[in-house]
Amino acid sequence: MKIKVLGCPGAELPGFGLPSFLLDDSILIDAGTT
C-alpha cells in the first residue's frame, strides 16, 4: 500500500487545515472539520 500525505499542518487553528492522505493513487482520506 502506497500512502501519500497531501497536507498535514498538525493543528486545527485558523488558517491551517487537517490532514489528508492518498492511498494507492485512488482512495482519498480527508480528515475534514468537526
PADONU-806750 format. One line per field, with one value per residue (C-alpha): residue number from 0; y, x, z. Coordinates in Angstrom, 2 decimals, always signed. Example, Ala and Ser with C-alpha at 12.3 -4.5 7.8 and 13.67 -1.06 7.14 Angstrom:
k: [0,1] .
Y: [-4.50,-1.06] .
X: [+12.30,+13.67] .
Z: [+7.80,+7.14] .
This chain:
k: [0,1,2,3,4,5,6,7,8,9,10,11,12,13,14,15,16,17,18,19,20,21,22,23,24,25,26,27,28,29,30,31,32,33] .
Y: [+0.00,+3.39,+6.33,+9.94,+12.76,+15.63,+18.02,+17.71,+21.03,+19.37,+21.74,+22.81,+26.56,+29.40,+29.29,+25.66,+22.56,+18.98,+16.09,+14.34,+11.18,+9.47,+5.66,+3.76,+6.77,+6.01,+6.46,+9.90,+10.20,+13.71,+14.43,+17.34,+19.50,+18.86] .
X: [+0.00,+1.37,+0.41,+0.95,+0.42,-1.27,-1.37,-0.57,-0.09,-0.54,-3.09,-6.69,-6.08,-7.40,-5.59,-4.49,-6.22,-6.41,-4.50,-5.47,-3.97,-3.99,-3.86,-2.59,-3.31,-7.05,-8.51,-8.60,-8.98,-9.71,-9.99,-12.36,-13.62,-15.73] .
Z: [+0.00,-1.01,+1.25,+0.16,+2.67,+0.82,+3.74,+7.43,+9.28,+12.68,+14.22,+13.88,+14.05,+11.89,+8.54,+8.98,+7.65,+8.83,+7.24,+4.01,+2.57,-0.83,-0.76,-3.80,-6.09,-5.92,-2.40,-0.78,+3.00,+4.25,+7.99,+7.35,+10.19,+13.25] .
